[in-house]
Amino acid sequence: MLTVKWKDSAQIDLAEIVGYVEQYNQIAAIKLKSLIVATAEGLAEMPYKFPRGRVPNTREVVVHPN
């Protein structure tokens, strides 16, 4: 199985997104973080499920429409 590698900048972005949502709705922030992490980690099992990313050797997925 492949490994999902989180860039430092991605971890910072995730923390900032969750922190922003948390200001308004803590439960929604927890659910959003869980959804983002689960979707990203799922790439290890099915790496070709999503289209190629704009950055070479990456895949992209829209986790939430907002």
A tleap script that builds the chain and sets N, CA, C and O, in Angstrom:
source leaprc.protein.ff14SB
mol = sequence {
  NMET LEU THR VAL LYS TRP LYS ASP SER ALA
  GLN ILE ASP LEU ALA GLU ILE VAL GLY TYR
  VAL GLU GLN TYR ASN GLN ILE ALA ALA ILE
  LYS LEU LYS SER LEU ILE VAL ALA THR ALA
  GLU GLY LEU ALA GLU MET PRO TYR LYS PHE
  PRO ARG GLY ARG VAL PRO ASN THR ARG GLU
  VAL VAL VAL HIE PRO CASN
}
set mol.1.N position { 0.839 -1.173 0.000 }
set mol.1.CA position { 0.000 0.000 0.000 }
set mol.1.C position { 0.891 1.244 0.000 }
set mol.1.O position { 1.965 1.256 0.601 }
set mol.2.N position { 0.430 2.269 -0.673 }
set mol.2.CA position { 1.154 3.533 -0.723 }
set mol.2.C position { 0.965 4.308 0.579 }
set mol.2.O position { 0.113 3.974 1.402 }
set mol.3.N position { 1.772 5.341 0.745 }
set mol.3.CA position { 1.678 6.197 1.918 }
set mol.3.C position { 1.299 7.609 1.491 }
set mol.3.O position { 1.846 8.139 0.523 }
set mol.4.N position { 0.377 8.207 2.202 }
set mol.4.CA position { 0.019 9.601 1.952 }
set mol.4.C position { 1.003 10.467 2.728 }
set mol.4.O position { 1.171 10.308 3.937 }
set mol.5.N position { 1.644 11.377 2.022 }
set mol.5.CA position { 2.598 12.277 2.667 }
set mol.5.C position { 1.990 13.667 2.737 }
set mol.5.O position { 1.638 14.249 1.711 }
set mol.6.N position { 1.865 14.193 3.933 }
set mol.6.CA position { 1.326 15.530 4.146 }
set mol.6.C position { 2.481 16.513 4.162 }
set mol.6.O position { 3.403 16.378 4.966 }
set mol.7.N position { 2.438 17.501 3.280 }
set mol.7.CA position { 3.433 18.559 3.317 }
set mol.7.C position { 3.178 19.401 4.566 }
set mol.7.O position { 2.057 19.464 5.071 }
set mol.8.N position { 4.233 20.042 5.050 }
set mol.8.CA position { 4.065 20.927 6.210 }
set mol.8.C position { 3.028 22.002 5.919 }
set mol.8.O position { 2.205 22.334 6.772 }
set mol.9.N position { 3.075 22.537 4.711 }
set mol.9.CA position { 2.125 23.592 4.345 }
set mol.9.C position { 0.690 23.069 4.337 }
set mol.9.O position { -0.239 23.809 4.661 }
set mol.10.N position { 0.501 21.806 3.971 }
set mol.10.CA position { -0.846 21.219 3.979 }
set mol.10.C position { -1.349 21.055 5.407 }
set mol.10.O position { -2.527 21.278 5.686 }
set mol.11.N position { -0.460 20.667 6.301 }
set mol.11.CA position { -0.851 20.524 7.708 }
set mol.11.C position { -1.212 21.878 8.308 }
set mol.11.O position { -2.152 21.984 9.096 }
set mol.12.N position { -0.473 22.896 7.940 }
set mol.12.CA position { -0.779 24.250 8.414 }
set mol.12.C position { -2.114 24.711 7.846 }
set mol.12.O position { -2.941 25.267 8.569 }
set mol.13.N position { -2.327 24.480 6.546 }
set mol.13.CA position { -3.604 24.850 5.923 }
set mol.13.C position { -4.767 24.153 6.614 }
set mol.13.O position { -5.790 24.775 6.897 }
set mol.14.N position { -4.610 22.866 6.883 }
set mol.14.CA position { -5.672 22.108 7.543 }
set mol.14.C position { -5.973 22.709 8.916 }
set mol.14.O position { -7.138 22.892 9.272 }
set mol.15.N position { -4.945 23.010 9.674 }
set mol.15.CA position { -5.135 23.592 11.008 }
set mol.15.C position { -5.834 24.949 10.917 }
set mol.15.O position { -6.696 25.263 11.738 }
set mol.16.N position { -5.467 25.742 9.931 }
set mol.16.CA position { -6.087 27.061 9.766 }
set mol.16.C position { -7.559 26.944 9.362 }
set mol.16.O position { -8.409 27.676 9.868 }
set mol.17.N position { -7.847 26.027 8.457 }
set mol.17.CA position { -9.234 25.817 8.015 }
set mol.17.C position { -10.093 25.352 9.186 }
set mol.17.O position { -11.178 25.882 9.425 }
set mol.18.N position { -9.599 24.367 9.902 }
set mol.18.CA position { -10.350 23.826 11.042 }
set mol.18.C position { -10.498 24.898 12.123 }
set mol.18.O position { -11.565 25.029 12.723 }
set mol.19.N position { -9.448 25.655 12.369 }
set mol.19.CA position { -9.519 26.724 13.358 }
set mol.19.C position { -10.544 27.778 13.003 }
set mol.19.O position { -11.256 28.276 13.875 }
set mol.20.N position { -10.625 28.119 11.736 }
set mol.20.CA position { -11.605 29.107 11.285 }
set mol.20.C position { -13.028 28.590 11.504 }
set mol.20.O position { -13.868 29.287 12.073 }
set mol.21.N position { -13.287 27.376 11.052 }
set mol.21.CA position { -14.631 26.808 11.196 }
set mol.21.C position { -14.985 26.647 12.678 }
set mol.21.O position { -16.132 26.840 13.080 }
set mol.22.N position { -13.992 26.295 13.469 }
set mol.22.CA position { -14.208 26.071 14.902 }
set mol.22.C position { -14.713 27.327 15.625 }
set mol.22.O position { -15.433 27.232 16.618 }
set mol.23.N position { -14.333 28.486 15.122 }
set mol.23.CA position { -14.796 29.738 15.728 }
set mol.23.C position { -16.323 29.843 15.687 }
set mol.23.O position { -16.935 30.468 16.554 }
set mol.24.N position { -16.913 29.240 14.694 }
set mol.24.CA position { -18.354 29.344 14.479 }
set mol.24.C position { -19.114 28.085 14.885 }
set mol.24.O position { -20.261 28.156 15.325 }
set mol.25.N position { -18.458 26.926 14.731 }
set mol.25.CA position { -19.155 25.677 15.016 }
set mol.25.C position { -18.125 24.578 15.275 }
set mol.25.O position { -17.530 24.038 14.342 }
set mol.26.N position { -17.925 24.260 16.542 }
set mol.26.CA position { -16.902 23.293 16.924 }
set mol.26.C position { -17.197 21.894 16.377 }
set mol.26.O position { -16.284 21.194 15.939 }
set mol.27.N position { -18.436 21.497 16.400 }
set mol.27.CA position { -18.799 20.162 15.901 }
set mol.27.C position { -18.546 20.066 14.403 }
set mol.27.O position { -18.018 19.062 13.926 }
set mol.28.N position { -18.918 21.101 13.662 }
set mol.28.CA position { -18.685 21.112 12.217 }
set mol.28.C position { -17.188 21.056 11.920 }
set mol.28.O position { -16.768 20.400 10.967 }
set mol.29.N position { -16.387 21.739 12.727 }
set mol.29.CA position { -14.934 21.735 12.526 }
set mol.29.C position { -14.363 20.332 12.713 }
set mol.29.O position { -13.520 19.889 11.933 }
set mol.30.N position { -14.818 19.650 13.731 }
set mol.30.CA position { -14.349 18.282 13.992 }
set mol.30.C position { -14.739 17.363 12.838 }
set mol.30.O position { -13.929 16.561 12.375 }
set mol.31.N position { -15.981 17.483 12.377 }
set mol.31.CA position { -16.447 16.648 11.265 }
set mol.31.C position { -15.681 16.946 9.981 }
set mol.31.O position { -15.321 16.029 9.242 }
set mol.32.N position { -15.433 18.231 9.714 }
set mol.32.CA position { -14.704 18.614 8.510 }
set mol.32.C position { -13.281 18.080 8.538 }
set mol.32.O position { -12.794 17.552 7.539 }
set mol.33.N position { -12.619 18.213 9.670 }
set mol.33.CA position { -11.243 17.696 9.778 }
set mol.33.C position { -11.225 16.190 9.538 }
set mol.33.O position { -10.374 15.675 8.812 }
set mol.34.N position { -12.164 15.500 10.149 }
set mol.34.CA position { -12.241 14.051 9.981 }
set mol.34.C position { -12.470 13.677 8.519 }
set mol.34.O position { -11.856 12.739 8.010 }
set mol.35.N position { -13.347 14.406 7.851 }
set mol.35.CA position { -13.646 14.144 6.441 }
set mol.35.C position { -12.415 14.383 5.566 }
set mol.35.O position { -12.103 13.575 4.691 }
set mol.36.N position { -11.723 15.491 5.805 }
set mol.36.CA position { -10.533 15.817 5.008 }
set mol.36.C position { -9.448 14.763 5.206 }
set mol.36.O position { -8.870 14.272 4.237 }
set mol.37.N position { -9.176 14.421 6.448 }
set mol.37.CA position { -8.121 13.440 6.736 }
set mol.37.C position { -8.488 12.072 6.171 }
set mol.37.O position { -7.647 11.415 5.558 }
set mol.38.N position { -9.722 11.635 6.367 }
set mol.38.CA position { -10.141 10.326 5.869 }
set mol.38.C position { -10.062 10.252 4.349 }
set mol.38.O position { -9.632 9.243 3.791 }
set mol.39.N position { -10.475 11.317 3.689 }
set mol.39.CA position { -10.421 11.335 2.228 }
set mol.39.C position { -8.981 11.282 1.744 }
set mol.39.O position { -8.654 10.520 0.835 }
set mol.40.N position { -8.131 12.082 2.342 }
set mol.40.CA position { -6.718 12.095 1.945 }
set mol.40.C position { -6.050 10.752 2.221 }
set mol.40.O position { -5.329 10.229 1.372 }
set mol.41.N position { -6.282 10.209 3.377 }
set mol.41.CA position { -5.670 8.927 3.727 }
set mol.41.C position { -6.209 7.800 2.844 }
set mol.41.O position { -5.511 6.815 2.604 }
set mol.42.N position { -7.438 7.939 2.362 }
set mol.42.CA position { -8.022 6.942 1.465 }
set mol.42.C position { -7.289 6.836 0.141 }
set mol.42.O position { -7.406 5.832 -0.562 }
set mol.43.N position { -6.542 7.860 -0.197 }
set mol.43.CA position { -5.755 7.807 -1.433 }
set mol.43.C position { -4.712 6.698 -1.390 }
set mol.43.O position { -4.306 6.192 -2.436 }
set mol.44.N position { -4.279 6.319 -0.207 }
set mol.44.CA position { -3.288 5.246 -0.085 }
set mol.44.C position { -3.854 3.921 -0.592 }
set mol.44.O position { -3.128 3.105 -1.161 }
set mol.45.N position { -5.143 3.715 -0.385 }
set mol.45.CA position { -5.780 2.467 -0.818 }
set mol.45.C position { -6.207 2.500 -2.279 }
set mol.45.O position { -6.156 1.483 -2.970 }
set mol.46.N position { -6.630 3.671 -2.749 }
set mol.46.CA position { -7.094 3.813 -4.128 }
set mol.46.C position { -6.489 5.073 -4.737 }
set mol.46.O position { -7.199 6.060 -4.933 }
set mol.47.N position { -5.210 5.059 -5.036 }
set mol.47.CA position { -4.518 6.275 -5.472 }
set mol.47.C position { -4.988 6.849 -6.805 }
set mol.47.O position { -4.769 8.030 -7.075 }
set mol.48.N position { -5.610 6.058 -7.618 }
set mol.48.CA position { -6.030 6.552 -8.933 }
set mol.48.C position { -7.518 6.883 -8.990 }
set mol.48.O position { -8.069 7.115 -10.066 }
set mol.49.N position { -8.160 6.903 -7.833 }
set mol.49.CA position { -9.590 7.183 -7.765 }
set mol.49.C position { -9.896 8.623 -8.185 }
set mol.49.O position { -10.947 8.895 -8.766 }
set mol.50.N position { -8.987 9.526 -7.894 }
set mol.50.CA position { -9.201 10.946 -8.169 }
set mol.50.C position { -8.307 11.405 -9.314 }
set mol.50.O position { -7.290 10.773 -9.599 }
set mol.51.N position { -8.679 12.505 -9.972 }
set mol.51.CA position { -7.901 12.979 -11.118 }
set mol.51.C position { -6.522 13.500 -10.717 }
set mol.51.O position { -6.280 13.846 -9.561 }
set mol.52.N position { -5.637 13.544 -11.693 }
set mol.52.CA position { -4.293 14.075 -11.468 }
set mol.52.C position { -4.391 15.518 -10.997 }
set mol.52.O position { -5.261 16.275 -11.427 }
set mol.53.N position { -3.484 15.877 -10.107 }
set mol.53.CA position { -3.461 17.238 -9.589 }
set mol.53.C position { -2.734 18.194 -10.512 }
set mol.53.O position { -2.091 17.790 -11.480 }
set mol.54.N position { -2.852 19.469 -10.189 }
set mol.54.CA position { -2.146 20.488 -10.964 }
set mol.54.C position { -0.640 20.423 -10.712 }
set mol.54.O position { 0.158 20.825 -11.559 }
set mol.55.N position { -0.263 19.917 -9.547 }
set mol.55.CA position { 1.146 19.720 -9.215 }
set mol.55.C position { 1.525 18.316 -9.670 }
set mol.55.O position { 0.795 17.367 -9.385 }
set mol.56.N position { 2.657 18.158 -10.374 }
set mol.56.CA position { 3.059 16.839 -10.857 }
set mol.56.C position { 3.110 15.794 -9.729 }
set mol.56.O position { 3.495 16.092 -8.598 }
set mol.57.N position { 2.720 14.590 -10.066 }
set mol.57.CA position { 2.738 13.441 -9.146 }
set mol.57.C position { 1.802 13.608 -7.952 }
set mol.57.O position { 2.075 13.085 -6.872 }
set mol.58.N position { 0.703 14.332 -8.141 }
set mol.58.CA position { -0.296 14.473 -7.084 }
set mol.58.C position { -1.673 14.118 -7.621 }
set mol.58.O position { -1.868 13.984 -8.829 }
set mol.59.N position { -2.606 13.971 -6.726 }
set mol.59.CA position { -4.019 13.751 -7.054 }
set mol.59.C position { -4.824 14.806 -6.327 }
set mol.59.O position { -4.419 15.277 -5.264 }
set mol.60.N position { -5.964 15.183 -6.891 }
set mol.60.CA position { -6.815 16.197 -6.273 }
set mol.60.C position { -8.225 15.664 -6.085 }
set mol.60.O position { -8.737 14.880 -6.884 }
set mol.61.N position { -8.822 16.113 -5.014 }
set mol.61.CA position { -10.204 15.741 -4.718 }
set mol.61.C position { -10.874 16.927 -4.016 }
set mol.61.O position { -10.250 17.606 -3.200 }
set mol.62.N position { -12.132 17.167 -4.337 }
set mol.62.CA position { -12.912 18.173 -3.622 }
set mol.62.C position { -13.605 17.429 -2.472 }
set mol.62.O position { -14.489 16.601 -2.693 }
set mol.63.N position { -13.191 17.736 -1.273 }
set mol.63.CA position { -13.725 17.035 -0.091 }
set mol.63.C position { -15.065 17.604 0.325 }
set mol.63.O position { -15.961 16.873 0.747 }
set mol.64.N position { -15.195 18.922 0.201 }
set mol.64.CA position { -16.422 19.595 0.624 }
set mol.64.C position { -16.657 20.761 -0.345 }
set mol.64.O position { -15.710 21.468 -0.689 }
set mol.65.N position { -17.873 20.969 -0.780 }
set mol.65.CA position { -18.117 22.014 -1.784 }
set mol.65.C position { -17.811 23.425 -1.317 }
set mol.65.O position { -17.629 24.314 -2.150 }
set mol.66.N position { -17.748 23.660 -0.020 }
set mol.66.CA position { -17.436 24.996 0.472 }
set mol.66.C position { -15.953 25.142 0.685 }
set mol.66.O position { -15.490 26.205 1.101 }
savepdb mol mol.pdb
quit
